[in-house]
Amino acid sequence: AGVSAPVPFNDIMKSVLATIKEIFAWEEIYTDHVVLRAPENADTGVQIRRLEREKEKIWGEVERSWRSASSTRSWPVRVLKGGELSDTSGELVGPGLPEFLGAPETLQPTRLDLAQWLVSDDNPLTARVMVNRLWRLFMGRALVPTLEEFGSGGELPSHPQLLDWLAAEFVDSGWDVKHIVRLIITSSTYRQHSEASREALRIDPENRYFARQSRFRVDAEFIQDFVLKTAGLLQPGLYGEHTAHGSDALGKDINRRSVYLLRKNIDVPPALKAFGARPREKSVIHRPESITPIQALASLNQPLVIDAATALARQIELKAAGDPLGYLYRKILQRDPLPEERKLLKQPYASGEAFWINQARTLLSLREATVRS
C-alpha cells in the first residue's frame, strides 16, 4: 500500500478553527433559545438581552485604536557572528536600555521602560531632537543642521542656548507641539523677509544665524494641501480612515489632507514622487530639496491641479470684482501681478472659463507657488 501525502498544516488548523467556531456557535444558540427562554430564567434572559443591546450601542460609539501588548514568552537571542543566522554559538543577550546615553540599569526592561526613559528628565535628547526638527520645518534650516546625527559625527548647534531653551519649554509645556509651533511662528525671527542685501549674503550666505527668512521648497504633501486649500476644496476634517488618491477617492473622502492619503511602502504616487517623496521601505529623516523642470510639468498636468484650477476659474465670476487676473495672483501667489505680468497674461476678448483655468494651472505650477519665502 502506498503512503498517503501529509495534510498541510494550514489546512489542519483551518479545520480545527472551523470546528471550534461551530461548537461555540451551537453553545450560544442553546443558551439563548433554550436556557434563557425557560420560565425560571425569563427575567435573567430579559436583563441579559437588554445589557447586550446597551453594549452594542456603546461599542458603536467608542472610537477604537490599535494597542500593543508585550508577549509573556521569550526567545533566546544571540549575537550573530558576521551576521550569519545559522551560527548559534554567539553570546546570549537580552533586552536593555542604552546605558551609554545615561539610561539606568534595569533587570529585564520592557518597552514601557524604554518609553518612560525617552521622556524622562534624565534624557534631554528626545526634546532637543524634536524641537530641532520643528525649527527646520518652519525656518528651512535646523539649529543642528545634521537632523539625523546629534552625536559626535554631527554639526554643532548654531544657537545652543536657543536649542536648550526650546527643549526645556517643550518639556515644561507637557510636550505640547502646538505650543512650540506657536512660539516659533509668532517670533520676530520667523516673521522676517527673505530678501537679503549683498553684505548679508557675503557675511552669512547659508543663513546660519537666521538674520533673514529662508527660501525653500516645501515638501510634496504640503504642496498638495496648498493647492486644495487655495481652491477652497480641502476637507479639514480630522481622524477617520485613510483615503485613496484622486479619482479613486469616494464620497466624503475626496480632497482630504495628505496625511490621510493611503501610502504603500514601495509605491509612491507620481504627483508626490516628482517633488521628492520617497518609498517608505526605509526611514528618511530629511528629504533632499530639489527644483527640477519635471516638477512644473507634473504639476501642470496633475488631475488635482486641474480640478483646483477649474474651481478657481468658477470663483472668478463671483469674487473677482473686475480684476480676475489679480484675484488669481492674490489667491495663489499672495501678491498682485506686476505690470509686465499683466501684459503677458492679457485677457483676450473672446475668453471664457477655459482661459482662466489655464491661467490658474500655470500659476499653480510656478516655482513661486511651491517655494516658502
C-alpha positions as CSV (number, residue, x, y, z in Angstrom):
1,A,0.0,0.0,0.0
2,G,1.2,3.5,-0.8
3,V,1.9,6.2,1.7
4,S,-0.7,9.0,1.6
5,A,0.6,12.5,1.2
6,P,0.7,14.5,4.5
7,V,-2.0,17.0,5.0
8,P,-0.7,20.6,5.0
9,F,-0.5,22.2,8.4
10,N,-2.5,25.2,7.4
11,D,-5.4,23.0,6.3
12,I,-5.4,21.2,9.6
13,M,-5.5,24.5,11.5
14,K,-8.4,25.8,9.3
15,S,-10.4,22.6,10.1
16,V,-9.7,22.9,13.8
17,L,-10.7,26.6,13.9
18,A,-13.9,25.8,12.0
19,T,-14.8,23.1,14.5
20,I,-14.2,25.4,17.4
21,K,-16.3,28.2,15.9
22,E,-19.1,25.7,15.3
23,I,-19.1,24.4,18.9
24,F,-19.2,28.0,20.3
25,A,-22.0,28.9,17.8
26,W,-24.1,25.9,19.0
27,E,-23.4,26.7,22.6
28,E,-24.6,30.3,22.1
29,I,-27.8,29.1,20.3
30,Y,-28.5,26.6,23.0
31,T,-28.0,29.2,25.8
32,D,-30.1,31.9,24.0
33,H,-33.0,29.7,22.8
34,V,-33.2,27.0,25.5
35,V,-31.7,28.1,28.8
36,L,-32.7,31.8,28.9
37,R,-36.2,31.1,27.5
38,A,-37.1,28.7,30.2
39,P,-39.8,30.1,32.6
40,E,-37.5,30.1,35.6
41,N,-34.8,32.1,33.7
42,A,-37.1,34.6,31.9
43,D,-36.2,37.6,33.9
44,T,-32.5,36.9,33.6
45,G,-32.8,36.5,29.9
46,V,-34.5,39.8,29.5
47,Q,-31.8,41.6,31.5
48,I,-29.0,39.9,29.5
49,R,-30.6,40.9,26.2
50,R,-31.1,44.5,27.4
51,L,-27.4,44.7,28.5
52,E,-26.3,43.2,25.2
53,R,-28.2,45.9,23.3
54,E,-26.6,48.6,25.5
55,K,-23.2,47.1,24.9
56,E,-23.7,47.1,21.2
57,K,-24.8,50.8,21.3
58,I,-21.8,51.8,23.4
59,W,-19.4,49.8,21.3
60,G,-20.6,51.5,18.2
61,E,-20.0,55.0,19.7
62,V,-16.5,54.3,21.0
63,E,-13.6,55.2,18.7
64,R,-11.2,52.2,18.5
65,S,-7.5,52.2,18.2
66,W,-4.7,49.6,18.0
67,R,-2.7,48.8,21.0
68,S,0.4,46.7,21.5
69,A,0.9,44.2,24.2
70,S,4.2,42.6,25.3
71,S,4.4,38.8,25.0
72,T,4.8,36.7,28.0
73,R,7.1,34.3,26.1
74,S,10.7,34.9,25.5
75,W,13.1,33.6,22.8
76,P,16.8,33.2,23.1
77,V,18.6,35.9,21.2
78,R,22.3,35.6,20.4
79,V,24.9,37.8,18.9
80,L,25.3,36.8,15.2
81,K,28.9,36.4,14.3
82,G,29.4,38.0,10.9
83,G,25.6,38.3,10.6
84,E,25.3,34.6,10.0
85,L,21.8,33.4,11.0
86,S,22.7,29.7,11.2
87,D,25.6,30.3,13.6
88,T,24.2,29.8,17.2
89,S,27.5,30.0,19.0
90,G,27.2,33.7,19.8
91,E,26.7,35.2,23.2
92,L,23.2,35.2,24.6
93,V,21.8,38.7,25.0
94,G,18.6,40.2,26.4
95,P,16.7,43.5,26.2
96,G,18.4,46.5,27.7
97,L,18.3,50.3,27.7
98,P,21.2,52.3,26.1
99,E,23.4,52.8,29.2
100,F,25.9,54.9,27.1
101,L,23.2,57.5,26.9
102,G,22.7,57.6,30.6
103,A,19.8,55.1,30.8
104,P,19.5,53.4,34.2
105,E,20.4,49.7,34.6
106,T,17.1,47.7,34.7
107,L,16.7,44.0,35.0
108,Q,14.6,42.7,32.1
109,P,13.3,46.1,30.9
110,T,10.2,46.3,28.8
111,R,9.1,48.7,26.0
112,L,7.3,50.7,28.7
113,D,10.6,51.2,30.5
114,L,12.1,52.4,27.2
115,A,9.3,54.8,26.6
116,Q,9.4,56.2,30.1
117,W,13.2,56.8,29.8
118,L,12.8,58.5,26.4
119,V,10.7,61.3,28.0
120,S,12.4,61.3,31.4
121,D,14.3,64.4,32.8
122,D,17.5,62.3,32.6
123,N,17.3,62.2,28.9
124,P,17.2,65.7,27.2
125,L,18.0,64.2,23.8
126,T,14.3,63.5,22.8
127,A,13.1,67.1,23.4
128,R,16.2,68.6,21.7
129,V,15.7,66.4,18.6
130,M,12.0,67.2,18.4
131,V,12.3,71.0,18.6
132,N,15.2,70.9,16.2
133,R,13.0,69.3,13.6
134,L,10.2,71.7,14.2
135,W,12.6,74.6,13.8
136,R,13.7,73.3,10.5
137,L,10.1,72.8,9.3
138,F,9.4,76.5,9.6
139,M,12.8,78.0,9.1
140,G,14.2,75.9,6.3
141,R,17.4,75.2,8.3
142,A,17.7,73.4,11.6
143,L,19.6,74.7,14.7
144,V,21.6,71.5,14.3
145,P,21.8,71.0,10.5
146,T,22.5,67.3,10.8
147,L,19.0,66.2,11.7
148,E,19.9,62.5,11.7
149,E,23.1,62.9,13.8
150,F,23.1,64.6,17.2
151,G,26.3,62.9,18.3
152,S,30.0,63.5,17.7
153,G,29.5,62.9,14.0
154,G,27.1,65.8,13.6
155,E,27.5,69.5,13.4
156,L,27.4,71.7,16.5
157,P,24.3,73.8,17.0
158,S,24.4,77.3,15.7
159,H,22.4,78.6,18.7
160,P,22.9,76.2,21.6
161,Q,21.2,78.3,24.2
162,L,18.1,78.7,22.0
163,L,18.0,74.9,21.4
164,D,18.3,74.2,25.2
165,W,15.5,76.8,26.0
166,L,13.1,75.4,23.3
167,A,13.7,71.9,24.6
168,A,13.1,72.9,28.2
169,E,10.0,74.8,27.2
170,F,8.7,71.8,25.3
171,V,9.1,69.6,28.3
172,D,7.6,72.1,30.7
173,S,4.6,72.6,28.5
174,G,3.7,68.9,28.8
175,W,5.3,68.0,25.4
176,D,2.8,70.4,23.7
177,V,3.7,70.5,20.0
178,K,1.2,73.3,19.2
179,H,2.8,75.5,22.0
180,I,6.2,75.2,20.4
181,V,4.8,75.9,16.9
182,R,3.0,78.9,18.2
183,L,6.3,80.2,19.8
184,I,8.2,79.8,16.5
185,I,5.7,81.3,14.1
186,T,5.0,84.3,16.3
187,S,8.7,85.1,16.8
188,S,10.3,88.1,15.1
189,T,12.8,85.6,13.5
190,Y,10.1,83.7,11.7
191,R,8.3,86.9,10.5
192,Q,11.4,88.3,8.7
193,H,11.6,88.9,5.0
194,S,13.6,86.5,2.9
195,E,15.3,89.2,0.8
196,A,18.9,89.9,1.7
197,S,21.4,92.6,0.9
198,R,24.8,91.8,-0.7
199,E,26.5,92.5,2.6
200,A,24.3,90.0,4.4
201,L,24.9,87.4,1.7
202,R,28.6,87.9,1.9
203,I,28.7,87.6,5.7
204,D,26.2,84.7,6.1
205,P,25.4,83.1,2.7
206,E,23.8,80.0,4.2
207,N,21.8,82.0,6.7
208,R,23.2,80.1,9.7
209,Y,22.4,83.0,12.0
210,F,18.8,83.5,10.8
211,A,19.2,87.2,10.0
212,R,16.5,86.7,7.4
213,Q,13.9,84.2,6.5
214,S,15.0,81.3,4.3
215,R,13.7,80.4,0.9
216,F,13.0,76.7,0.4
217,R,10.6,74.4,-1.5
218,V,8.1,72.8,0.8
219,D,7.5,69.0,0.8
220,A,5.2,67.3,-1.6
221,E,2.4,66.7,0.8
222,F,2.3,70.4,1.7
223,I,2.1,71.4,-1.9
224,Q,-1.0,69.1,-2.5
225,D,-2.7,70.6,0.6
226,F,-1.8,74.1,-0.6
227,V,-3.4,73.5,-4.0
228,L,-6.6,72.2,-2.4
229,K,-6.7,75.0,0.2
230,T,-6.2,77.7,-2.4
231,A,-9.1,76.5,-4.4
232,G,-11.3,76.0,-1.4
233,L,-11.5,72.2,-1.9
234,L,-9.6,71.0,1.1
235,Q,-11.7,68.9,3.6
236,P,-10.5,70.0,7.0
237,G,-11.9,67.1,9.0
238,L,-9.8,65.2,11.4
239,Y,-9.3,61.4,12.1
240,G,-11.0,58.6,10.3
241,E,-9.8,56.0,7.8
242,H,-7.3,56.7,5.1
243,T,-8.4,57.8,1.7
244,A,-7.3,56.9,-1.8
245,H,-5.7,59.3,-4.3
246,G,-7.5,61.5,-6.9
247,S,-10.3,59.8,-8.8
248,D,-10.1,56.6,-6.7
249,A,-11.4,58.5,-3.6
250,L,-15.1,58.3,-2.9
251,G,-17.7,60.5,-1.2
252,K,-16.6,62.5,1.8
253,D,-13.0,61.2,1.4
254,I,-12.4,63.3,-1.6
255,N,-9.7,66.1,-1.1
256,R,-8.8,65.2,2.4
257,R,-5.4,66.4,3.8
258,S,-2.4,64.5,2.6
259,V,-1.7,63.0,6.0
260,Y,-4.7,60.7,5.4
261,L,-3.7,59.6,1.9
262,L,-3.1,55.9,1.5
263,R,0.6,55.2,1.1
264,K,2.2,51.8,0.3
265,N,5.8,51.2,1.3
266,I,7.1,50.5,-2.2
267,D,4.6,52.7,-4.1
268,V,4.9,56.5,-4.4
269,P,2.1,58.4,-6.2
270,P,3.6,60.2,-9.3
271,A,2.4,63.6,-8.0
272,L,4.3,63.2,-4.8
273,K,7.4,61.4,-6.4
274,A,8.0,64.4,-8.6
275,F,8.5,66.6,-5.6
276,G,10.9,64.3,-3.7
277,A,8.7,61.9,-1.9
278,R,10.5,58.5,-1.2
279,P,9.3,54.9,-0.7
280,R,8.6,54.0,2.9
281,E,10.8,50.9,2.9
282,K,13.5,52.9,4.7
283,S,13.2,55.8,7.2
284,V,14.2,59.1,5.7
285,I,14.9,61.8,8.2
286,H,15.3,64.6,5.7
287,R,14.3,64.7,2.0
288,P,16.8,66.5,-0.2
289,E,15.4,69.7,-1.6
290,S,15.2,69.7,-5.4
291,I,13.7,72.0,-8.0
292,T,13.5,70.5,-11.5
293,P,11.6,71.2,-14.7
294,I,9.7,67.9,-14.4
295,Q,8.0,69.2,-11.3
296,A,6.3,72.0,-13.2
297,L,5.3,69.6,-15.9
298,A,3.9,67.1,-13.4
299,S,2.0,69.8,-11.6
300,L,0.6,71.3,-14.7
301,N,-1.0,68.0,-15.8
302,Q,-1.9,66.7,-12.4
303,P,-5.7,66.0,-12.1
304,L,-5.7,67.6,-8.7
305,V,-4.3,70.8,-10.1
306,I,-6.8,70.8,-13.0
307,D,-9.7,70.4,-10.5
308,A,-8.3,73.2,-8.4
309,A,-7.8,75.5,-11.4
310,T,-11.4,74.7,-12.5
311,A,-12.7,75.7,-9.0
312,L,-10.7,78.9,-9.1
313,A,-12.0,79.8,-12.5
314,R,-15.6,79.4,-11.4
315,Q,-14.9,81.6,-8.4
316,I,-13.8,84.5,-10.6
317,E,-17.3,85.4,-11.7
318,L,-18.4,85.8,-8.0
319,K,-15.3,87.2,-6.3
320,A,-13.0,88.8,-8.9
321,A,-14.6,92.3,-8.8
322,G,-13.4,93.3,-12.2
323,D,-9.8,92.1,-11.8
324,P,-9.8,88.3,-12.5
325,L,-6.0,88.1,-13.0
326,G,-5.3,90.0,-9.8
327,Y,-7.7,87.6,-8.0
328,L,-5.8,84.6,-9.1
329,Y,-2.4,86.1,-8.2
330,R,-3.6,87.0,-4.7
331,K,-5.1,83.6,-4.1
332,I,-2.2,81.6,-5.4
333,L,0.9,83.8,-5.0
334,Q,-0.3,86.1,-2.3
335,R,0.7,89.2,-4.3
336,D,-0.6,91.5,-7.1
337,P,0.6,90.9,-10.6
338,L,3.4,93.1,-11.9
339,P,2.7,95.3,-15.0
340,E,4.8,93.1,-17.3
341,E,2.9,90.0,-16.0
342,R,-0.5,91.7,-16.7
343,K,0.7,92.4,-20.2
344,L,2.0,88.8,-20.7
345,L,-1.3,87.3,-19.4
346,K,-3.6,89.8,-21.0
347,Q,-7.2,88.5,-21.3
348,P,-8.3,88.1,-25.0
349,Y,-11.7,89.4,-26.0
350,A,-13.2,86.0,-26.7
351,S,-12.1,84.3,-23.5
352,G,-14.1,82.2,-21.1
353,E,-13.8,79.8,-18.3
354,A,-11.2,77.7,-20.2
355,F,-8.9,80.7,-20.4
356,W,-8.9,81.2,-16.7
357,I,-8.5,77.5,-16.0
358,N,-5.3,77.6,-18.0
359,Q,-4.1,80.7,-16.2
360,A,-4.8,79.1,-12.8
361,R,-3.0,75.9,-13.8
362,T,0.0,78.0,-14.9
363,L,0.2,79.9,-11.6
364,L,-0.2,76.8,-9.5
365,S,2.7,75.2,-11.4
366,L,5.1,78.1,-10.9
367,R,8.2,77.7,-8.7
368,E,7.0,80.7,-6.7
369,A,3.9,78.8,-5.7
370,T,5.9,75.9,-4.1
371,V,8.7,77.8,-2.5
372,R,8.4,79.2,1.0
373,S,9.7,82.7,1.1
